[in-house]
Amino acid sequence: MLVGAVFGAVLALGLPFVGGGGPASGTSAFAEEGDVVPVAATSPLATTGRTGDTASALAAVTIAARSDALPAAAARNLAVDTEHVAQKPVPKPVVVPQTPAARRGGTAERVAARQAAGQSCPGNVGGSAGGAPGVTSAGGVGGTTSGDLQSFAAQYNAIRVANCLEPVPMANFRYDPCMEQRLFWIAEDPSEDVNSAWGHSGTPRSDGAPAVGCDGNLAGGSGNTGATVAQKWWNSAAHQKSLYRPTYTGSMGGVVICFAMVHGGLPNDGYGFARAAARWGGC
């Protein structure tokens, strides 16, 4: 009995070190998700069976256990979407055609200043211009229509926005009956010369009739519309400065643009021959 007990004790102590299948006493069992890589190994080795004195091996070489926790720096990097930020399209710089009118108006300089400040040029505004009565003069000349005013206002603002200028609120475009009276006076000149009486204050009429109405920036000709005269005024250095005021930096909310247009004239100007006037404020 004594010999058998001693032999049994020896087997119990020796089996863990000579190929027994169970875990050593005091060791927790777990499943390692990755392969164990020995120091200086060139490829992973599968862990099958026992590997000797586990406690002694761990004392000699410590291999970090696999963890799902990321280092703090990596976690911080993942919080920033650097991949998609890098793929984000870079806006192309606005290329402004340098027409003579744009050069005079300082368009390129405005665009560059806004881009340097991280800003874009102003967008256009919606809405409609005020109406116009479309009256007819005593001499049969057609007066300003709502369509004339709307056409002018839309093109005026389109030009401003294209040249990096703030647009005028559409409701601030006004029909001006005083300028219309002067245009009627010009159109009713009995001379066959369409340029007779055409001009600013002080220009006489061929029949000597005294001038009436209010002066403004003038434009006109056969086939003209509100839109075409808006473009003519932008293209003219003096009229651009007077009517568009590209150096103005105040609020556009209080700016009023006055407009009038007449169609036809004496003695035989057709309805398609238009005369227009506009000014910044004053109506």
Secondary structure, 3 states (H helix, E strand, C coil): CHHHHHHHHHHHHHHHHCCCCCCCCCCCCCCCCCCECCCCCCCCECCCCCCCCHHHHHHHCCCCCCCCCCCHHHHHHHCCCHHHHHHCCCCCCCCCCCCHHHHHHCHHHHHHHHHHCCCCCCCCCCCCCCCCECCECCCCCECCEHHHHHHHHHHHHHHHHHCCCCCCCHHHEEECHHHHHHHHHHHCCCCCCCCCCCCCCCCCCCCCCCCCCCCCEEEEEECCCHHHHHHHHHHCHHHHHHHHCCCCCCCCCCCCEEEEEEEEECCCEEEEEEEEEEEECCC
